[in-house]
């Protein structure tokens, strides 16, 4: 429990402030559970550092109000110095969001964290996965030495990522009610915003193959992708699978579960799909987020996205 972890490093009032902030992210901002966990761990890491640096003292509200720019810079140099700019920026952002929330709600008065500059992050263009490598990965998954239903499960997930452009967290959150129509998937995306995504026949058929041989009785409201212990299948497990296949075949480092989603958007754009349609399919709030795909070199794209599914 978070309360138990915090109890060793902060006072009850400080712990309540942190819990209020995390509840705000979940119920008002409607952030995903994965995003909230990242915030939680970043914040916990900072307070652990603060407590350790002060001889295991319990961090009080009074101490928070007296934190100086020097305190935050000490945290940066001792705990974040070896991290890349993206990781540093995320941790600084998490802490800044917490203090902004506390100040905005008159729970605390300390704006020193706002004086810390966020590292600049160079925006890299997403790199699509080639059609050959997607087929290679799917074929290799089918031949893994384990139960057939596990292999069919991971093929279905791969097709959801590439064939529907889902985030891995979205794909693994699907239940039977989400796909009851057979032609569309109801998705709860970032910020709990719902969208409807067309499901091409290859994806629908693969999900049916998996469900037909899955050994568990999956309820309509239960997530359909299960582990061998009949537990929810989490992103880290699928990420590890893709990482192992990438290493086995010495594939490009850009091949991750999320790169299948990039490929979906890039290949559709190359085929002439409307940018606003792609925006809706991906669930991007801002068109500018989708427009990055227009900058990808066409030499790295395939000419026909649907060709992959003609099998």
Secondary structure, DSSP 8 states (H G I E B T S, - for coil): -HHHHHHTTB-HHHHHHHHHHHHIIIIIS---HHHHHHHHHHHHHHHHHHHHHTTT--B-HHHHHT--HHHHHHHIIIIITTS-HHHHHHHHHHHHHHHHHHHHTTS----GGGGS--------------HHHHHHHHHHHHTSSS-HHHHHHHHHHHHHHHHH---HHHHTT-BGGGGTTSSEEEEE-GGG-EEEEE--HHHHHHHHHHHHH-SS---TTSBS-B-TTS-B--HHHHHHHHHHHHHHTT--TT-SHHHHHHHHHHHHHHTT--HHHHHHHHT-SSHHHHHGGGGS-GGGS-S-SGGGG--
